[in-house]
Amino acid sequence: MRIAQVAPPFESIPPTRYGGTERVVSLLTEELVRRGHEVTLFASGDSVTAARLVPTVDTALWRQDDVHDALPYWAITLGEAYRRARDGEFDVVHAHLDFQAFACAGLVATPTVTTLHGRLDLPDLPRLFARFPEAGVISISESQRAPLPQARWLGTVYNAVDVDHLAFSPRGGDYLAYLGRISPEKGLDRAIRIARLAGLPLKVGARMPLKDTSNPVICADWEYYEGAIKPLLRDGRVELLGEIGDADKSELLGNALALLFPIDWPEPFGLVMAEALACGTPVVARRRGSVPEVITHGVTGLVGETDEELARLCREVHAIDRGACRLEAETRFTPAVMARGYEKVYAKETGDRGQEPGRLSRPWHSRVLDRAASEDFVRVG
Amino acid sequence: MRIAQVAPPFESIPPTRYGGTERVVSLLTEELVRRGHEVTLFASGDSVTAARLVPTVDTALWRQDDVHDALPYWAITLGEAYRRARDGEFDVVHAHLDFQAFACAGLVATPTVTTLHGRLDLPDLPRLFARFPEAGVISISESQRAPLPQARWLGTVYNAVDVDHLAFSPRGGDYLAYLGRISPEKGLDRAIRIARLAGLPLKVGARMPLKDTSNPVICADWEYYEGAIKPLLRDGRVELLGEIGDADKSELLGNALALLFPIDWPEPFGLVMAEALACGTPVVARRRGSVPEVITHGVTGLVGETDEELARLCREVHAIDRGACRLEAETRFTPAVMARGYEKVYAKETGDRGQEPGRLSRPWHSRVLDRAASEDFVRVG
């Protein structure tokens, strides 16, 4: 199938730093190429891919000092992708631009599918979706859909992580791990309190927030760090490790007793949960957003609500079978499973139901696909 | 001709408060209807027009408390306009959305023309225009084009003001007038110093800047007011009148000796200069952006550079013939002249050169059109 993957221009594909969407787009693109599809990736020119790359900007925008306004680059991205779509270069366009492709999508014959990577409980979105009832969208968890039941949902396809490069650690360790942004919704303050209540050390992989008062979101993260986190750090059992690169991720996650994920927002997916599972590490998480879909309570982690409850679960989490965690990641969160999920969506939208996906080149995929084929994990429609 | 006018959703058409673009779109739309065209206006639902109104939002966004992000409303605006363009409802789409319509414009058979209402010396724009060489754009002054010579310029069409509702004041008065935002680029600090040097009182029509620290632009205006303006106000000959509505505009401008326009930025047009001329009031202005095109030195105002020079010009400006100022506005800045300029652009883009514009219903237009037809004031191509 001739597939366009359209990525935002802010980060390269794959990302050189934090960038969950870009990481997922990269895994999907490479896997679709591997499966025999003809893939065109619209992304920044410093992206690395086996697909045909159409650069939307020379280098990822965050690296460029002279970028003052993001809007021109959204327009450039849409222009490049849809000019080629108009000329019939693709069977399907897969957009990762939130809702930004909706207006263009309606003007070409080629169908567009859009994966919504963010939270959807924002006040402007119902009005937007009411104006684009024909826009086909894909959720990254079932729970993500709740605020927009009226959208034209084509399916849920869970995100993948790079299972091959996340080392399985069969033994784990004795500390709790936190990995993610320092921001109120990710709940580092809760994590510190929970670890203290549980009597366990906490290792924190997180970049310090920038002190940037011109961006309200970044500014709020900085204030959260200064006001809510710093006072809690007097406890000597919290270790701040700074930003964790891909190489160190397996070590931080794999050597942990559990990943602590005490979020305070409707997490649309939560890649770090799947990364922990790939390392064999169970997750102790707060019941919000996608958590009950990604983590099976009692099998791959423990799910609760209050700090006291989560602290108790941290003391019980050693009973979880780490092999089961790894198996779950291999079964549900590999690029192959994700690609197969999207192939079904593409087939549905292009009316191409009979066509088989490209041939697999690596035999280990087969076990995963057998299980995925049972439709338990990739729900379409 | 079947014409779509596509306005931003932030303010109604016409605007209920400051909104130069919306004022111009309103004058153009009403004049095109009057000239016999079939006009569809895409704008907020609280707009008032003789055209067919397609509401993009129920009410102008600035009136709505629950708007958190502007992007969905740009998408809605484009979706509504281009869905109908795709279906062949228009002969031409006239967009007033900066560059936002470029991507959609390339996907439908109907030509789009875009009036660029803002400054163009922004660092992101050359890259944008390089990707859309086919996008036809209209400048509101010749000087506005300077940073983007590579764009596909279709013509310059000067903005219009509501000449009929701006009363000609043949005598004027003895004070200098300032009308505009309190922001560094508009130069109120210079105006105060110039008035003092000239020994003349200054009346200032301007809304106080808001103290909104979450918006960097508004924040900068507030700091400018606190730091640069307040200390200058000890001079008892400066009178702050607050925001001036349409009704009071003729009085403030018409009773002035001159409008003082000591700007410090590349003004793309400067509606207030044309409004002053319509009241018969000459303009003393700094040579920036559109100023030398809008004001003819020695005929409709005096143009200089330094504060000292502008102060001297203020003392000499009584020699300018106020009747000539009014005539200039009637000749160059009426809705009829502007509409005729755009009709030529539309005809050029639709290949419809032979077709006459709609019949005029009001005889006073004829004198204006005779002069405009000489091509001195509406340059196309």
Interface residues (C-beta under 8 A of the other chain):
Chain A: V57 D66 V67 H68 D69 L71 P72 Y73 A75 I76 L78 G79 E80 Y82 R83 R86 D98 F99 Q100 F102 A103 C104 G106 L107 V108 L122 P123 D124 L125 R127 L128 R131 F132 S214 P216
Chain B: V57 D66 V67 H68 D69 L71 P72 Y73 A75 I76 L78 G79 E80 Y82 R83 R86 D98 F99 Q100 F102 A103 C104 G106 L107 V108 L122 P123 D124 L125 R127 L128 R131 F132 S214 P216
